Amino acid sequence: MIAKLKGLVDSVDTDSAVIDVGGVGYLVSASARTLRDLAIGGPATMLVETIVREDAIALYGFLETKERDWFRILTTVQGVGARVALSILSTLSPDEIARAIAAQDRSTLSRPPGVGPKLAARLVTELKDKAAAFGIAPSPAQEGRSAEAASPAASINEDAVSALVNLGYKRVEAFGAVARATQRLGDGAGLDAVIRAGLQDLAR
């Protein structure tokens, strides 16, 4: 399993790049946003998601943790494969995706190639709770749409995810553990209780 590549950018194409690591070139698919930040001949450190299929091993690269996390989240939705996820990330930044999901903005989510109205609706339906519950999306106050602050539950969930990440767990793992913990405990649970329940879930 390849998780990270550190080397020199050998070439950049429309949807992929070749990263030279010690004389070995790795073909890495990436979003247009990521590819724009790569300079041929320059150094690059890429986070990599390795997807093994029957006929191939595909590498997907990211310069930012947030983009990789959203790639993982998007591909949990039925109908969103790796290519569609990259199309979404090429058109919308992680923050724009989060805001669109939180606002149920299907029109914005339909902009990327390969995403039609039905898939945009599915993205909103399946990911809205994640975007709102973990503070991925800016609060209404931050967006200037409301004077109200983020809900206490959202703040607790975000703090619990951060605490688990600081303990060495991957953000996506912490994400899922806190989601399951809050479902069991309810929105009124305190931060310590959510963290403990999340740790118990991860220890299984």
C-alpha positions as MATLAB code, in Angstrom:
seq = 'MIAKLKGLVDSVDTDSAVIDVGGVGYLVSASARTLRDLAIGGPATMLVETIVREDAIALYGFLETKERDWFRILTTVQGVGARVALSILSTLSPDEIARAIAAQDRSTLSRPPGVGPKLAARLVTELKDKAAAFGIAPSPAQEGRSAEAASPAASINEDAVSALVNLGYKRVEAFGAVARATQRLGDGAGLDAVIRAGLQDLAR';
ca = [
       0.000    0.000    0.000;
       1.519    3.305   -1.086;
       0.460    6.147    1.249;
       2.886    8.915    0.278;
       5.365    9.757   -2.483;
       8.229   12.222   -2.138;
      10.318   12.978   -5.201;
      10.561   15.140   -8.308;
       7.812   15.918  -10.794;
       8.802   14.179  -14.025;
       5.777   15.170  -16.121;
       2.269   16.571  -15.791;
      -0.672   15.609  -18.020;
      -4.299   16.732  -18.093;
      -5.396   14.327  -15.357;
      -2.208   12.802  -13.965;
       1.459   13.327  -13.172;
       4.553   11.154  -12.986;
       6.508   11.465   -9.749;
      10.119   10.275   -9.904;
      11.113    8.676   -6.615;
      14.693    7.463   -6.704;
      14.583    6.752  -10.423;
      11.185    5.031  -10.354;
       8.313    6.901  -11.965;
       4.905    6.619  -10.337;
       1.841    7.559  -12.386;
      -0.505    9.420  -10.064;
      -3.987   10.608  -11.008;
      -4.932   13.919   -9.420;
      -7.402   16.785   -9.532;
      -6.786   19.738  -11.814;
      -6.342   21.838   -8.670;
      -3.465   19.638   -7.501;
      -1.868   19.349  -10.939;
      -1.781   23.143  -11.292;
       0.472   23.316   -8.239;
       3.049   20.866   -9.608;
       6.124   22.191  -11.405;
       8.009   19.868  -13.756;
      11.449   19.224  -12.301;
      10.396   20.550   -8.928;
      10.038   18.632   -5.653;
       6.683   17.191   -4.644;
       5.340   15.372   -1.622;
       2.011   13.742   -2.384;
      -0.413   11.949   -0.122;
      -1.566    8.880   -2.005;
      -4.732    6.822   -1.995;
      -4.030    3.389   -3.481;
      -6.971    1.611   -5.073;
      -6.474   -2.007   -6.083;
      -8.727   -3.387   -8.813;
      -8.744   -6.751  -10.534;
      -6.936   -5.389  -13.558;
      -4.795   -2.600  -12.117;
      -3.383   -0.755   -9.127;
      -4.276    2.948   -9.346;
      -2.652    5.773   -7.395;
      -4.489    9.016   -6.609;
      -2.412   11.892   -5.292;
      -3.153   14.942   -3.140;
      -1.063   17.830   -1.865;
      -3.462   18.586    1.000;
      -4.885   16.321    3.676;
      -8.286   17.993    3.362;
      -8.530   17.125   -0.329;
      -7.558   13.498    0.311;
     -10.113   13.257    3.120;
     -12.844   14.579    0.848;
     -11.807   12.124   -1.859;
     -12.341    9.307    0.641;
     -15.652   10.733    1.813;
     -16.989   11.335   -1.697;
     -16.168    7.808   -2.844;
     -18.364    6.374   -0.079;
     -21.398    7.642   -2.010;
     -22.949    5.212   -4.453;
     -22.195    6.293   -8.000;
     -19.082    8.267   -7.076;
     -15.981    6.454   -8.215;
     -12.446    7.767   -8.091;
     -12.717    9.590  -11.418;
     -15.942   11.368  -10.466;
     -14.475   12.299   -7.077;
     -11.470   13.866   -8.834;
     -13.817   15.696  -11.201;
     -15.642   17.168   -8.214;
     -12.363   18.159   -6.546;
     -11.138   19.674   -9.822;
     -14.183   21.937  -10.016;
     -14.845   22.701   -6.351;
     -12.463   23.225   -3.441;
     -12.998   21.129   -0.290;
     -14.549   24.157    1.453;
     -16.868   24.806   -1.503;
     -17.991   21.166   -1.442;
     -18.685   21.411    2.280;
     -20.637   24.645    1.929;
     -22.675   23.279   -0.983;
     -23.579   20.136    0.956;
     -24.445   22.070    4.113;
     -26.628   24.463    2.106;
     -28.156   21.611    0.063;
     -26.963   23.463   -3.038;
     -27.557   20.815   -5.690;
     -26.884   23.272   -8.493;
     -23.286   23.834   -7.383;
     -22.728   20.112   -6.876;
     -24.007   19.475  -10.405;
     -21.296   21.674  -11.961;
     -18.489   19.067  -12.119;
     -18.466   16.864  -15.238;
     -20.000   13.478  -14.484;
     -22.312   14.742  -11.754;
     -25.949   14.990  -12.769;
     -28.942   16.201  -10.729;
     -29.657   12.755   -9.280;
     -26.083   12.241   -8.091;
     -25.951   15.782   -6.697;
     -29.104   15.018   -4.704;
     -27.521   11.822   -3.411;
     -24.396   13.712   -2.339;
     -26.509   16.164   -0.355;
     -28.606   13.436    1.235;
     -25.770   11.101    2.208;
     -23.133   13.659    3.218;
     -25.124   16.486    4.819;
     -24.869   15.035    8.318;
     -21.107   14.628    8.000;
     -20.601   18.153    6.712;
     -22.703   19.697    9.459;
     -21.818   17.432   12.373;
     -18.071   17.705   12.142;
     -17.650   21.343   11.319;
     -16.309   20.633    7.838;
     -18.669   23.261    6.560;
     -18.346   26.798    7.913;
     -21.025   27.745   10.399;
     -23.845   30.045    9.230;
     -22.222   32.892   11.184;
     -18.974   32.408    9.308;
     -20.841   32.549    6.024;
     -22.603   35.761    6.999;
     -25.957   34.093    6.545;
     -26.858   34.191   10.214;
     -25.671   35.761   13.433;
     -25.980   32.484   15.245;
     -22.859   30.531   16.175;
     -22.237   26.890   15.350;
     -24.229   24.462   17.454;
     -22.623   23.050   20.622;
     -22.984   19.526   19.220;
     -21.060   20.446   16.075;
     -18.302   22.030   18.156;
     -18.057   18.990   20.436;
     -17.900   16.616   17.484;
     -15.181   18.660   15.821;
     -13.166   18.798   19.061;
     -13.584   15.039   19.534;
     -12.312   14.341   16.009;
      -9.311   16.616   16.645;
      -8.577   14.841   19.919;
      -8.599   11.411   18.267;
      -6.381   12.678   15.440;
      -3.933   14.018   18.045;
      -3.867   10.541   19.572;
      -2.583    9.177   16.271;
      -5.743    8.064   14.489;
      -6.390    9.019   10.886;
      -8.940   11.798   10.423;
     -11.294    9.599    8.399;
     -11.148    6.892   11.103;
     -11.793    9.476   13.823;
     -14.607   10.901   11.717;
     -16.456    7.597   11.548;
     -15.854    6.728   15.215;
     -17.261   10.045   16.448;
     -20.236    9.746   14.103;
     -21.101    6.342   15.520;
     -20.489    7.573   19.072;
     -22.834   10.545   18.743;
     -25.504    8.346   17.176;
     -25.356    6.105   20.245;
     -25.034    8.865   22.857;
     -27.254   11.538   21.342;
     -26.574   15.229   20.707;
     -26.505   16.081   24.415;
     -23.354   14.068   25.133;
     -20.326   15.912   26.520;
     -16.900   16.049   24.892;
     -15.277   13.546   27.272;
     -18.071   11.020   26.737;
     -17.841   11.337   22.951;
     -14.057   10.890   23.006;
     -14.309    7.831   25.267;
     -16.998    6.279   23.095;
     -14.965    7.039   19.983;
     -11.894    5.355   21.483;
     -13.969    2.306   22.394;
     -15.249    2.138   18.816;
     -11.726    2.361   17.379;
     -10.470   -0.308   19.752;
     -12.896   -2.920   18.418;
];
